């Protein structure tokens, strides 16, 4: 039962967010969809989020460089002790993105990205922790993973203090409880805050499927920005029931009750408003700024014709979609915007990365209007051999 080796329900019940899991042969016969030279080429592309981390073993000094890089940066690197990491590779490579179809047992909006790392022999990023769940899939070569699963084993929680004089956040102390070497197709799942340390046994590629786990402060800050932007200036603290104070310098219980009443009047706990804000927030993350109109968008009547004659709309790889039920049916969220739609349309658009003629016909009029609006905004590209020639014909 790849890739978990067990029913998804058992994994979510017994492991998810609870304890690590090593899955041998999670992807049987895996052939890596990209090679080290492909990753190096991607790391040179403008707009990529990439780092090069190396260790000088003689001095114990770590060095961190951020990209994009130049092609001439790579030939001079040694054959050991460095790692190249590239974020969002699923947005750049459709074969890497296809791996995410194997993770449909998780909410799609919870998945952040697929980060790919190439490590020369001995390459590592040191012992560290992540604040989110991660699946570490070995795609090529071999990597040795050591983890400290003390907390999951009922032992005292590990020390999570960091070194203060290192360029990256490395644990001051690391005492592993488990030690494995992973080969192609093997995968390691780690819940948040499990100390781990990976070292390349030979030149290797590791795919990290990481989750989006916004901090409470990030959530509160963004939500308050939304509330304040729409706050009614007429809603104020008022005390028409004011009684003679026993002490004019005291902020008494009655005053605090009025403060609570003023805050409640802003309706910060409105479930629909909160839900729509969260949908916009969680789909805006990082990639939203990459989506812009192409400039060659077709008029609606021509697009309808194209789709009826074999063309299709392909979703932009950086577009993030999700939906939620609401009073009117459903809200569809796409990279920070909200569209009110019937539930069937919202479900179809959120799930389909390709809209062909059949999918287009399955949408209601409102669904087609929404899809066309997203197409005009750059969230879909038209796939056709020569739509102008077809239309003229």
C-alpha angles and dihedrals in degrees: 000000000000137000097021101028089227139052110293090238091060092048093050092047099045107025115015109109088348115073141353123266130199112206115193114207093004088158105032114213093002114186111196111246091216137027132220093266089053091053091048090051091050090050088061094056118108111250098029120129105224141153136193113209122187138173128215100209094194093061099021088233120150121210125199124192125179126214172215087144135199123246090243090060093075110050092064095054118111122248093249147044103027136102132199115206125190122186127212095020088154087066091056104036121047093200090057090045089053089065089069090069086074090061098060089122085081129063105268092222089059092061111091105186147302110264115195122203129190115199127189115220107300091014116148144148093223133245110319146139132238125215092220140054115271138185113209109203118189107220104170134005124000134293128189113222124196119185137181107224094169095127093051089050093055094254125126113293115263123257108263098189114135132219108258098206100052127098092230132041103268125170115252091216128025123179110173123213095188134037124189139161113220124206131190111312095018117119135194122203117204127186119216120294097016107140111234140171125195124193125182112242088193133349103311148167122223124188115209116199102197131189129229108244109167116201118246089245090055091050094046093046094052094043093050090050088056094046093048093047090059100032116134109238088211090068104090143148108277134174111189086149092059114149127198105283120236087214118015090208095058124099094213132196093264090056091052090050088057090050090053090048091052092050092046090053088066087065096226089164097056101135096211094047092045092046094050091048091051092049090054092043097050095046095047096064115135101308099062094088091059094067115088133149113276093220096235099082114152124233112260096252091052093046090053089052093047093052091048090055103051105286123124140198116238118201118239108256091231095053113108118202133185136151141207136195116257140171093272095045111275144342117224115205122202120177094322102325128106127219123185109223144154109275095248091056093047092051093048096047094045092052105036117083090180124045111198127175093277093051091046091053090048090061121089119239088266091050093052090048090053093047090050091050090053090046090054090050092054100257092120133038123204115243111204134130093234112339093181092055092045091050093049089051 
